Amino acid sequence: VVDRQLYIGIGTAVLLGFAVAFLSLEMVVMVAGGVVITAVLLLILRQPLWGLALALLAGPFGALENVILGGNVPLDSGQIILFVTIGAWVARGLARRRVVIPRPLLLWPLLALIGVMSLTLIEATSVVLGLIELLKWIEIAVVMVMVIDLVQDLWDDGHDPYLTLYLLIGIIVLAGLSQALIGIWQFAPRGHGPEHFLVLGRFYRAYGTFEQPNPFGGYMGLNGLLALGTSVGLVVWWGERWWQNKKGVWAKISLWDVAGVLFFGVGAAACILALIMSWSRGAWLGFVAASGILAFFLPRKRWQGVLLVVIGLIAVAAAWQIGLIPESITSRVGSVAEEFRLGDVRGVDINDTNYAVIERLAFWQAAVGMVEDNIWLGVGFGNYAAAYPDYALINWTTPLGHAHNYYLNLLAETGILGSLAYLMVWGVIVWQNIQLLGTLSWRGRGVALGLLAAWVALTVHHLVDKLYVNNLYVHLGAMLAVQQLLPRMHDAQRHGREADAER
């Protein structure tokens, strides 16, 4: 096999050499592009997880591609790669005459949610808009199931469960790290940017390739918290092994362990820094709430978690009072409290300071109007913008796609039934996650801790925004797969030990 691959590589290099020598530049580019595409397709067919990695890396570029190509492209590169990957996964199963559809606990509430969302489209203004949004949730479910099957297949072939899971998490975090580096460059080193993103007189809000700082900040929170929890789990696991070694039990730290801690530590630091640079108050709020949850569940004893949270709150309050937190951050956070008000915002004076807050409140008010008229099934999933003209306030005629509060947005689009189905999905996710924290060793517990913090950040950020955009839902599908794989990991590891014992 190695010789065959070597001969293929040499033959390809010779053909490219002849192409460069005798063909025009345009033809060389076409030939090289064809070779690269063919190689990528073969790689994905051989192992669809490589396709998932490419889809996760390319996914955040969807918004940028949309701007460059004028918004007339139905599918971006991330979606194309994902569909090819799903096709390769199905073809792989058919070729092996073994098509396996895993059925994790979370699959059933997800299918129920998709069913209710589909039901709301019967009388929707725009079925097309609804189907576009519905496809996102179908992709979340399909990605989750596909990743579980592919990883389980690797475990069945004898691959190390922990190493395989960490490689999967590494792929997810790498996608976030690539965006974090772009955002950090945009904030200061680049030296220019969109005028309305200017902050502090000389910096520019980080937005990666999301084209908007708020979803970018939310994306950074998901990746940074997952990486942080994973690295903390590895460090604590190291400490436990060191303590065992001190008592005479030999435990060796491998190069993979060191590389893992360094990679996830750097990934967490870069993503959190980019989150701060996004200047997104929603992302900041979500990260603070997630940090509190992370501190609470970090110790195994709840009283210790409560103590950590209390100490953290006191430290933040003291830093705020004595001026250790930069004034630029405190004033931005404080402006929300000053301008935020519930109730009718018609007739409120609008200025540069309160514009963003009043705009959100106006969108919320329109969503409430939709709920009042369509309480059970809403105006149709994905149809907030289509129904908005009938509920718009005088000064806010452009809907901008959503209500800037996902819960109100969902309630307006799917009514009480859809909102209850959504809450059931996230109830199962959080319940399952908390159960895992009580049963896993630190190598897995750190991952579960990072996931729980990420879910909290997403949940809180959704109070002021909508983050199911720009292929972020593909990322969520992969993260949900990681959570469903955690309880299976112990079974795979136990079976491996039993097989070694028999040999």
For each residue, the residues with C-beta under 8 A, 3 or more apart:
1: 4 5
2: 5 6
3: 6 7
4: 1 7 8
5: 1 2 8 9
6: 2 3 9 10
7: 3 4 10 11
8: 4 5 11 12
9: 5 6 12 13
10: 6 7 13 14
11: 7 8 14 15
12: 8 9 15 16 35
13: 9 10 16 17
14: 10 11 17 18
15: 11 12 18 19
16: 12 13 19 20 31 32 35
17: 13 14 20 21
18: 14 15 21 22
19: 15 16 22 23 27 28 31 32
20: 16 17 23 28
21: 17 18
22: 18 19
23: 19 20 27 28 31
24: 27 28
25: 28 29
26: 29 30
27: 19 23 24 30 31
28: 19 20 23 24 25 31 32
29: 25 26 32 33
30: 26 27 33 34
31: 16 19 23 27 28 34 35
32: 16 19 28 29 35 36
33: 29 30 36 37
34: 30 31 37 38
35: 12 16 31 32 38 39
36: 32 33 39 40
37: 33 34 40 41
38: 34 35 41 42
39: 35 36 42 43
40: 36 37 43 44 54
41: 37 38 44 45 84
42: 38 39 45 46
43: 39 40 46 47 50 51
44: 40 41 47 48 50 51 54 81 84 85 88
45: 41 42 48 88 91 92
46: 42 43 50
47: 43 44 50 150
48: 44 45 51 52 85 86 88 89 92 146 150
49: 52 53 147 150 151 168 171
50: 43 44 46 47 53 54
51: 43 44 48 54 55 81 82 84 85 88
52: 48 49 55 56 82 85 143 146 147 150 171 478
53: 49 50 56 57 171 174 175
54: 40 44 50 51 57 58 81 85
55: 51 52 58 59 78 79 81 82 85 471 474
56: 52 53 59 78 171 172 174 175 474 475 478
57: 53 54 60 174 175 178
58: 54 55 61 62 76 77 78 81
59: 55 56 62 76 78 79 82 175 470 471 472 474 475
60: 57 63 78 175 179 208 209 210 219 470 471 472
61: 58 64 65 76 77 78 209
62: 58 59 65 66 76 77 78 79 470 471
63: 60 66 67 209 210 211 212 469 470
64: 61 67 68 209 211
65: 61 62 68 69 73 76 77
66: 62 63 69 71 73 76
67: 63 64 70 71 211
68: 64 65
69: 65 66 72 73
70: 67
71: 66 67
72: 69
73: 65 66 69 76
74:
75: 79 80 83
76: 58 59 61 62 65 66 73 79 80 471
77: 58 61 62 65 80 81
78: 55 56 58 59 60 61 62 81 82 471 474
79: 55 59 62 75 76 82 83 471
80: 75 76 77 83 84
81: 44 51 54 55 58 77 78 84 85
82: 51 52 55 59 78 79 85 86 139 143 471 474
83: 75 79 80 86 87
84: 41 44 51 80 81 87 88
85: 44 48 51 52 54 55 81 82 88 89 146
86: 48 82 83 89 90 142 146
87: 83 84 90 91
88: 44 45 48 51 84 85 91 92
89: 48 85 86 92 93 146 149 150
90: 86 87 93 94 99
91: 45 87 88 94 95
92: 45 48 88 89 95 96
93: 89 90 96 98 99 100 149
94: 90 91 97 99
95: 91 92
96: 92 93
97: 94
98: 93
99: 90 93 94
100: 93 149 152
101: 145 149
102: 107 145 148 149 152 484
103: 107 108
104: 107 144 145 148 484
105: 108 428 432 484
106: 109 110 144 425 428 429 432 480 483 484
107: 102 103 104 110 111 141 144 145
108: 103 105 111 112
109: 106 112 113 421 424 425 428
110: 106 107 113 114 137 140 141 144 425
111: 107 108 114 115 141
112: 108 109 115 116 421 424 425
113: 109 110 116 117 137 418 421 422 424 425
114: 110 111 117 118 134 137 138 141
115: 111 112 118 119 421
116: 112 113 119 120 414 417 418 421
117: 113 114 120 121 130 133 134 137 381 414 418 421
118: 114 115 121 134 381
119: 115 116 122 377 417
120: 116 117 124 130 377 378 380 381 413 414 415 418
121: 117 118 124 127 130 131 134 380 381
122: 119
123: 377 380
124: 120 121 127 129 130 379 380 381 382 383 386
125: 379 380 383 386 387
126: 129 130 380 382 383 386
127: 121 124 130 131 380
128: 131 132
129: 124 126 132 133 380 382 383 385 386
130: 117 120 121 124 126 127 133 134 380 381 382 383
131: 121 127 128 134 135 382
132: 128 129 135 136 382
133: 117 129 130 136 137 381 382 468
134: 114 117 118 121 130 131 137 138 381 382
135: 131 132 138 139
136: 132 133 139 140 468 473
137: 110 113 114 117 133 134 140 141 473
138: 114 134 135 141 142
139: 82 135 136 142 143 473 474 477
140: 110 136 137 143 144 473 474 476 477 480
141: 107 110 111 114 137 138 144 145 477
142: 86 138 139 145 146 477
143: 52 82 139 140 146 147 474 477 478 481
144: 104 106 107 110 140 141 147 148 477 478 480 481 484
145: 101 102 104 107 141 142 148 149 481
146: 48 52 85 86 89 142 143 149 150 481
147: 49 52 143 144 150 151 168 477 478 481 482 485
148: 102 104 144 145 151 152 481 484 485 488
149: 89 93 100 101 102 145 146 152 153
150: 47 48 49 52 89 146 147 153 154
151: 49 147 148 154 155 164 165 168 481 485
152: 100 102 148 149 155 156 485 488 492
153: 149 150 156 157
154: 150 151 157 159 164
155: 151 152 158 159 161 164 488 492 496
156: 152 153 492
157: 153 154
158: 155 496 499
159: 154 155 163 164
160: 163 164 496
161: 155 164 165 489 492 493 496
162: 165 166 443 444 489 493
163: 159 160 166 167 256
164: 151 154 155 159 160 161 167 168
165: 151 161 162 168 169 444 447 482 485 486 489
166: 162 163 169 170 230 256 260
167: 163 164 170 171
168: 49 147 151 164 165 171 172 478 481 482 485
169: 165 166 172 173 226 230 264 447 482
170: 166 167 173 174 260 263 264
171: 49 52 53 56 167 168 174 175 478
172: 56 168 169 175 176 223 226 475 478 479 482
173: 169 170 176 177 223 226 227 230 263 264 267 271
174: 53 56 57 170 171 177 178 267
175: 53 56 57 59 60 171 172 178 179 223 475
176: 172 173 179 180 219 220 222 223 224 227 267 271
177: 173 174 180 181 223 266 267 270 271
178: 57 174 175 181 182
179: 60 175 176 182 183 208 209 210 216 219 220 223 274
180: 176 177 183 184 208 220 223 224 267 270 271 273 274
181: 177 178 184 185 270 274
182: 178 179 185 186 206 208 209
183: 179 180 186 187 206 207 208 216 220 274 277 278
184: 180 181 187 188 189 206 270 273 274 277
185: 181 182 188 189 190
186: 182 183 190 193 204 205 206 207 208 277
187: 183 184 190 203 204 205 206 274 277
188: 184 185 191 203 204
189: 184 185
190: 185 186 187 193 204
191: 188
192: 204
193: 186 190 197 198 204 205
194: 197 198 204
195: 198
196:
197: 193 194 204 205 207 213 279
198: 193 194 195 201 202 203 204 205
199: 203 204 205 279 328
200: 203 328
201: 198
202: 198
203: 187 188 198 199 200 277
204: 186 187 188 190 192 193 194 197 198 199
205: 186 187 193 197 198 199 213 277 278 279 280
206: 182 183 184 186 187 213 216 217 274 277 278 279
207: 183 186 197 210 211 212 213 216 278
208: 60 179 180 182 183 186 216 219 274
209: 60 61 63 64 179 182
210: 60 63 179 207 213 215 216 219 469 470
211: 63 64 67 207
212: 63 207 215 216
213: 197 205 206 207 210 216 217 278 279 280
214: 217 218 278 280 282 283 465
215: 210 212 218 219 465 466 467 469 470 472
216: 179 183 206 207 208 210 212 213 219 220 274 278 280
217: 206 213 214 220 221 275 278 279 280 282 283 284 461
218: 214 215 221 222 280 282 283 286 457 458 461 465 467 472
219: 60 176 179 208 210 215 216 222 223 467 470 472 475
220: 176 179 180 183 216 217 223 224 271 272 274 275 278 283
221: 217 218 224 225 271 275 283 286 287 290 454 457 458 461
222: 176 218 219 225 226 454 457 458 472 475 476 479
223: 172 173 175 176 177 179 180 219 220 226 227 267 271
224: 176 180 220 221 227 228 267 268 270 271 272 274 275 287
225: 221 222 228 229 268 287 290 294 450 453 454 457
226: 169 172 173 222 223 229 230 447 450 451 453 454 479
227: 173 176 223 224 230 231 264 265 267 268 271 450
228: 224 225 231 232 264 268 272 294 450 453
229: 225 226 232 233 294 446 447 448 449 450 451 452 453
230: 166 169 173 226 227 233 234 260 264 446 447 450
231: 227 228 234 235 260 261 264 265 268 446
232: 228 229 235 236 298 446 449 450
233: 229 230 236 237 442 443 444 445 446 447 449 450
234: 230 231 237 238 257 260 261 264 442 443 446
235: 231 232 238 239 261
236: 232 233 239 240 442 446
237: 233 234 240 241 441 442 443 446
238: 234 235 241 242 253 257 261
239: 235 236 242 243
240: 236 237 243 244 442
241: 237 238 244 245 251 253
242: 238 239 245 246 251
243: 239 240 246 247
244: 240 241 247 249 251
245: 241 242 248 249 250 251
246: 242 243
247: 243 244
248: 245
249: 244 245
250: 245
251: 241 242 244 245
252:
253: 238 241 257 258
254: 257 258
255: 258 259
256: 163 166 259 260
257: 234 238 253 254 260 261
258: 253 254 255 261 262
259: 255 256 262 263
260: 166 170 230 231 234 256 257 263 264
261: 231 234 235 238 257 258 264 265
262: 258 259 265 266
263: 170 173 259 260 266 267
264: 169 170 173 227 228 230 231 234 260 261 267 268
265: 227 231 261 262 268 269
266: 177 262 263 269 270
267: 173 174 176 177 180 223 224 227 263 264 270 271
268: 224 225 227 228 231 264 265 271 272
269: 265 266 272 273
270: 177 180 181 184 224 266 267 273 274
271: 173 176 177 180 220 221 223 224 227 267 268 274 275
272: 220 224 228 268 269 275 276 287
273: 180 184 269 270 276 277
274: 179 180 181 183 184 187 206 208 216 220 224 270 271 277 278
275: 217 220 221 224 271 272 278 280 283 284 287
276: 272 273 279 284
277: 183 184 186 187 203 205 206 273 274
278: 183 205 206 207 213 214 216 217 220 274 275 283
279: 197 199 205 206 213 217 276 332
280: 205 213 214 216 217 218 275 283 284
281: 284 285 332 333 336 464
282: 214 217 218 285 286 460 461 463 464 465
283: 214 217 218 220 221 275 278 280 286 287 457 461
284: 217 275 276 280 281 287 288 329 333
285: 281 282 288 289 460 461 463 464
286: 218 221 282 283 289 290 456 457 458 459 460 461
287: 221 224 225 272 275 283 284 290 291 457
288: 284 285 291 292
289: 285 286 292 293 456 457 460
290: 221 225 286 287 293 294 453 454 456 457 460
291: 287 288 294 295 312 453
292: 288 289 295 296 309 312 313
293: 289 290 296 297 452 453 456
294: 225 228 229 290 291 297 298 449 450 452 453
295: 291 292 298 305 308 309 312
296: 292 293 302 305 306 308 309
297: 293 294 305 434 437 449 452
298: 232 294 295 305 308 449
299: 302 304 305 308
300: 304 438
301: 304 305
302: 296 299 305 306
303: 306 307
304: 299 300 301 307 308
305: 295 296 297 298 299 301 302 308 309
306: 296 302 303 309 310
307: 303 304 310 311
308: 295 296 298 299 304 305 311 312
309: 292 295 296 305 306 312 313
310: 306 307 313 314
311: 307 308 314 315
312: 291 292 295 308 309 315 316
313: 292 309 310 316 317
314: 310 311 317 318
315: 311 312 318 319
316: 312 313 319 320 325
317: 313 314 320 321
318: 314 315 321 322 324
319: 315 316 322 324 325
320: 316 317 324 325 330
321: 317 318
322: 318 319
323: 327
324: 318 319 320
325: 316 319 320 329 330
326: 329 330
327: 323 330 331
328: 199 200 331 332
329: 284 325 326 332 333
330: 320 325 326 327 333 334
331: 327 328 334 335
332: 279 281 328 329 335 336
333: 281 284 329 330 336 337
334: 330 331 337 338
335: 331 332 338 339 353 354 357
336: 281 332 333 339 340 357
337: 333 334 340
338: 334 335
339: 335 336 353 354 357 358
340: 336 337 357 361
341: 345 348 361
342: 361
343:
344: 347 365
345: 341 348 358 361 362 365 393
346: 393 394 395
347: 344
348: 341 345 354 358
349:
350: 354 355 358 395
351: 354 355
352: 355
353: 335 339
354: 335 339 348 350 351 357 358
355: 350 351 352 358 359
356: 359 360
357: 335 336 339 340 354 360 361
358: 339 345 348 350 354 355 361 362
359: 355 356 362 363 396 404
360: 356 357 363 364 404 405 464
361: 340 341 342 345 357 358 364 365
362: 345 358 359 365 366 393 395 396
363: 359 360 366 367 396 399 400 402 403 404 405
364: 360 361 367 368 403 404 405 408
365: 344 345 361 362 368 369 393
366: 362 363 369 370 388 391 392 393 396 399 403 412
367: 363 364 370 371 384 391 403 405 408 409 411 412
368: 364 365 371 372 408 412
369: 365 366 372 373 391
370: 366 367 373 374 378 379 384 387 391 412 413
371: 367 368 374 375 378 408 411 412 415
372: 368 369 375
373: 369 370 379
374: 370 371 377 378 379 412 415
375: 371 372 415 416
376: 415 416 417
377: 119 120 123 374 380 414 415 417 418
378: 120 370 371 374 381 383 410 411 412 413 414 415 418
379: 124 125 370 373 374 383 384 386 387 412 413
380: 120 121 123 124 125 126 127 129 130 377 383 386 387 413
381: 117 118 120 121 124 130 133 134 378 413 414 418
382: 124 126 129 130 131 132 133 134 413
383: 124 125 126 129 130 378 379 380 386 387 413
384: 367 370 379 387 388 399 401 402 403 409 412 413
385: 129 388 399 400 401 402
386: 124 125 126 129 379 380 383
387: 125 370 379 380 383 384 390 391 412
388: 366 384 385 391 392 399
389: 392 397 399
390: 387
391: 366 367 369 370 387 388
392: 366 388 389 396 397 399
393: 345 346 362 365 366 396
394: 346 397
395: 346 350 362
396: 359 362 363 366 392 393
397: 389 392 394
398:
399: 363 366 384 385 388 389 392 402
400: 363 385 404
401: 384 385 466
402: 363 384 385 399 406 409 466
403: 363 364 366 367 384 406 408 409 412 466
404: 359 360 363 364 400 409 464 465 466
405: 360 363 364 367 408 409 462 463 464 465
406: 402 403 409 410 462 463 465 466 467 468
407: 410 411 419 462 463
408: 364 367 368 371 403 405 411 412
409: 367 384 402 403 404 405 406 412 413 466
410: 378 406 407 413 414 418 419 422
411: 367 371 378 407 408 414 415 416 418 419
412: 366 367 368 370 371 374 378 379 384 387 403 408 409
413: 120 370 378 379 380 381 382 383 384 409 410 418
414: 116 117 120 377 378 381 410 411 417 418 419 421 422
415: 120 371 374 375 376 377 378 411 418 419
416: 375 376 411 419 420
417: 116 119 376 377 414 420 421
418: 113 116 117 120 377 378 381 410 411 413 414 415 421 422
419: 407 410 411 414 415 416 422 423
420: 416 417 423 424
421: 109 112 113 115 116 117 414 417 418 424 425
422: 113 410 414 418 419 425 426
423: 419 420 426 427
424: 109 112 113 420 421 427 428
425: 106 109 110 112 113 421 422 428 429
426: 422 423 429 430 455 459
427: 423 424 430 431
428: 105 106 109 424 425 431 432
429: 106 425 426 432 433 455 480 483
430: 426 427 433 434 452 455
431: 427 428 434 435
432: 105 106 428 429 435 436 483
433: 429 430 436 437 448 451 452 455 483
434: 297 430 431 437 438 452
435: 431 432 438 439
436: 432 433 439 440 444 445 448 483 486 487
437: 297 433 434 440 445 448 449 452
438: 300 434 435
439: 435 436 487
440: 436 437 443 444 445 448 486 490
441: 237 444 445
442: 233 234 236 237 240 445 446
443: 162 233 234 237 440 446 447
444: 162 165 233 436 440 441 447 448 486 489 490
445: 233 436 437 440 441 442 448 449
446: 229 230 231 232 233 234 236 237 442 443 449 450
447: 165 169 226 229 230 233 443 444 450 451 482 486
448: 229 433 436 437 440 444 445 451 452 483 486
449: 229 232 233 294 297 298 437 445 446 452 453
450: 225 226 227 228 229 230 232 233 294 446 447 453 454
451: 226 229 433 447 448 454 455 479 482 483
452: 229 293 294 297 430 433 434 437 448 449 455 456
453: 225 226 228 229 290 291 293 294 449 450 456 457
454: 221 222 225 226 290 450 451 457 458 479
455: 426 429 430 433 451 452 458 459
456: 286 289 290 293 452 453 459 460
457: 218 221 222 225 283 286 287 289 290 453 454 460 461
458: 218 221 222 286 454 455 461 462 467
459: 286 426 455 456 462
460: 282 285 286 289 290 456 457 463
461: 217 218 221 282 283 285 286 457 458 464 465 467
462: 405 406 407 458 459 465 466 467
463: 282 285 405 406 407 460
464: 281 282 285 360 404 405 461
465: 214 215 218 282 404 405 406 461 462
466: 215 401 402 403 404 406 409 462 469
467: 215 218 219 406 458 461 462 472
468: 133 136 406 472 473 476
469: 63 210 215 466 472
470: 59 60 62 63 210 215 219
471: 55 59 60 62 76 78 79 82 474 475
472: 59 60 215 218 219 222 467 468 469 475 476
473: 136 137 139 140 468 476 477
474: 55 56 59 78 82 139 140 143 471 477 478
475: 56 59 172 175 219 222 471 472 478 479
476: 140 222 468 472 473 479 480
477: 139 140 141 142 143 144 147 473 474 480 481
478: 52 56 143 144 147 168 171 172 474 475 481 482
479: 172 222 226 451 454 475 476 482 483
480: 106 140 144 429 476 477 483 484
481: 143 144 145 146 147 148 151 168 477 478 484 485
482: 147 165 168 169 172 447 451 478 479 485 486
483: 106 429 432 433 436 448 451 479 480 486
484: 102 104 105 106 144 148 480 481 487 488
485: 147 148 151 152 165 168 481 482 488 489
486: 165 436 440 444 447 448 482 483 489
487: 436 439 484 490 491
488: 148 152 155 484 485 491 492
489: 161 162 165 444 485 486 492 493
490: 440 444 487 493 494
491: 487 488 494 495
492: 152 155 156 161 488 489 495 496
493: 161 162 489 490 496 497
494: 490 491 497 498
495: 491 492 498 499
496: 155 158 160 161 492 493 499 500
497: 493 494 500 501
498: 494 495 501 502
499: 158 495 496 502 503
500: 496 497 503
501: 497 498
502: 498 499
503: 499 500
